[in-house]
Every structure is written in structure tokens, then in C-alpha cells.
Amino acid sequence: MNLVSYEYVACQESKKGVLILSEFAGAAQSLGAGAILVNPWNVTEVASSIGYALNMPADEREKRHHHNFKHVISHTAQEWAATFVSELNVTIVEAQLRTRQIPPPLPIEVAVDRYSCSNNRLLILGFNATLTEPVDTLGRKDSQINEWEPKLRPDLREPLRKLCDDPKTTVLVLSGSARNVLDDNFSDYNLWLAAENGMFLRVTTGDWMTTMPENLSMEWVDSVKNVFEYFTDRTPRSQFEVRETSLIWNYKYSDVEFGRLQARDLLQHLWAGPISNASLDVVQGRRSVEVRSVAVTKGAAIDRILGEIVHNNGMKEPIDYVLCIGHFLTKDEDIYTFFEPELPSEVPASVRPQVPTQVGTSIVGSRAALLMKQNSMSAVEQNKSYSIDGDTLHSMVTDRISLQEGSSVLDLQANDYFSCSVARKRSNSRYRLQSSDEVVTLLRELADHS
């Protein structure tokens, strides 16, 4: 029954035939919006539906068929296989999260010493709960809800400015926050900003550019938006935000227990309808639910970001020190393992305590190694509205390839890479910091040795 309905839709491109489908069929979930759904045990309803289909206006027939035909040609066997493998990979990573050991504390003295000995450093910093105060200290007081927007900690302003002004150091703030939030906090600093999980990028002296993949589909937004609107109405003080690459529903101002119950119900609504057949990730934060395309992760974006940084700064010397710190969500922790494949395979175990196991490396790491060697053009170069002649473009691409190829970008030894999670007990990172207070201590130490 399910396969026949798909074949019928594929064969009706010229005639725009009407599909009458049992509401109990599995295909009703994916083709129900364009088909006429019936209860096959209700003879009267079936007869009425046949009559309606035979007399249906031509424009309605075309709209219904177009909706289903678009679904059939886009949800191919290849797409299904890719989604299936992706979900298998996520399952393995999540299983690893439950079984791996807790990373050891970051050896701050070692990290600072290696920083001092390096010549071209890259600092990748998260924002929320990393450069800001912890959320729990800001939300409630005397049963009143205080409006809160993430703000850079005042005690980080001076050390961050010193790091940004150091000619040997490149600072990148990589966050899931919107562009205006990062602009409000970092416009006065000489650094790089990557907003919405790295999908938008700019140096603070320049304009925002997009790093989104060209084939990123956002057709699912309206259906997910309807669900978020519904739960915003029924959950006091909750809100949702529509971004260019994702939708986020949060209940950080709501009653915590009620918000959690609503979040569970919201997830059931999403899986049963709008995202049941879409290549999307649902990312659960502490008090939020985010829906975004599978390709929208910090790890997936870092390759394109790194290419832009190297190209814009005109780096002639390879990066020999990387420090990555953040309170990143589980599905964004591929940023921690991105640089791991570039490290020598013969690194002694004593030098790399608690490095992610082979499972994590084979899934996330190998993909990162492939990305590092793709030599893809930047988003600016891919923009069709960008006015430039062919010879100049060829020269730019050639320069980019020579800069980005192999070890010309990175010359990273095992003891010069520090990935560190903040306020998380289990993580893909090598090390951990207990809170943003320890982040302040670390950045002050680094600033003093700039």
C-alpha cells in the first residue's frame, strides 16, 4: 500500500491525479497533506471522497499533486540512507557519552606555557556560560522574572582585549546566539564572530557573511513554527525565535517543572508531524528546544570559518597552538574533535589523557579530516552577487588552496592542542573547567603572557 501510493504520485506528473489514501497507511504521514485521507471501514466516507476527487477543481488537483510529488522526488533512497546513517552515528556518539569517563581538569600552567612558546595561536571561545555569568545566578529573585540577555562578564573585558590586540593571537567567538547579541557584546574588540552555530561570520571590522552550505533546505520552517507558536501560547513566559538557520523555543523565564513537561509534549508533536520525514536535528538545551538542519553544527562550520580566517589574515605561518573552550551542547561537541585527526598518531597516552575513544574519532574526527582537505571556496567567493572578474577569482581560489592545503594551515602537535568543556561532567573534550570563573582565571593568565 505505501509503495503503490508513492509510485502513483510519481506517475501522475502530467495528469495530476488525485490520491485517496487510508488514514491508517504509513504513507499517510508523508503524503497526507496532498492526499484525501479516508477511513476505509466507512463506506459512505470512501464513496463521498471518490466523488469529491472526480469533481475536484483543476487548480486544487494541481496543488495537491505538486505537494506530494515534491515530497516523493526529494525523499529518495539515497536521502533515506544518508539520514539513517547519520542517526546511527548520533546514537553511537550518545552511547559514548553515557559510558566514557569524565575529562580531567585543564592543566592551566601547561596550557599557558605552551601558549607562550607558540607563534601563531587560535583561541576558539564559546559565549553562553563560558564568557557570561552562569544562567542559574541570573534568572529568579523573589518569584519575579528578571529579563536577561547574555552579557560578557565585566572581569573578562581587560584580558580579552589584551588577547585580541596580540598580533600572534587570533580570537574567535563561536556561539549559537544571534548576530545582534554578539554585535552588542564584542563590536569593540578586534576578533572574529561566528553566530548561529557558525553559519554567519565576520571580523569585527567587516560585514557579516554566510558560511551556510548551498544546498541547505529551510522548507520545514513554517510547519515547525506553527508548533512553536502553539506551545508558546500554552506555556506562560515562554518564547520562540526564528533564525535564518534554525528555530528555538525556550522556557528560561517559565516555571521550570511546567516548562519541562511542555518541552516533552512539544517533542512528541514535532516527531509525529513536521520533522518525521525531514533531515533535521532536534537539540535539547537546558531550558530550550532547537530545530535545525543536520548540516548546522559548530564542527561542520569550523572548516569554512578557518579558511576565511586564514585567507583574511593572510597567514604565512601555520597555526601551531589551538585552545577551544565552551559550554557546547552535545551535538555541537564535534568542534572539540575537529582538530584531533591532524595530530600525530603516535602521541603517547600520558600526553593525551581522556582523549575521545576510537568510536568518537572515527565518526566525527574522520569527517573533520576530510573537511580540512576540501579546499572549498569561501562564502564570499561563492556569492553570485560578488562582483569580480574571472582571472582575479581564479587567483583568489588558487591562493586559498595553497593556504588551506594540508599542513600549510596547521602545524599542530599533540601538546599544543587544548579542548576544554565548561561546567559539563561528560564531554568529547580533552579537559574540563568547572565554571566560567575558571575561564576568567585562564584567560587572565594567557593575557599576561601575550
ABEGO torsion letter per residue (X at the ends): XAAAAAAAAAAAAAAGBBBBBBAABAAAAAAAAABBBBBAABAAAAAAAAAAAAABBAAAAAAAAAAAAAAAAABBAAAAAAAAAAAAAAAAAAAAAAABBBBBBBBAAAAAAAAAABABBBBBBBABGAABBBAAAAABBGGBBBBBBBBBBAAAAAAAAAAAABAABBBBBBBABBAAAAAAAAAABBBBBBBGGGABBBBAABBBBBABBAABBAAAAAAAAAAAAAAAAABBGBBBBBBAABBBBBAAABBAAAAAAAAAAAAAAAAABAAAABBBBBBBBAABBBBBBAABBAAAAAAAAAAAAAAAAGBABBBABBBBBBBBBAAAAAAAAAAAAABBAABBAAABBGBBBAAAAAAAAAAAAAAAAAGBBBAAAABAABBBBAAAAAAAAAAAAAAABEAAABBBBAAABBBBBBGBABBABABBBABAAAAAAAAAAAAAAX
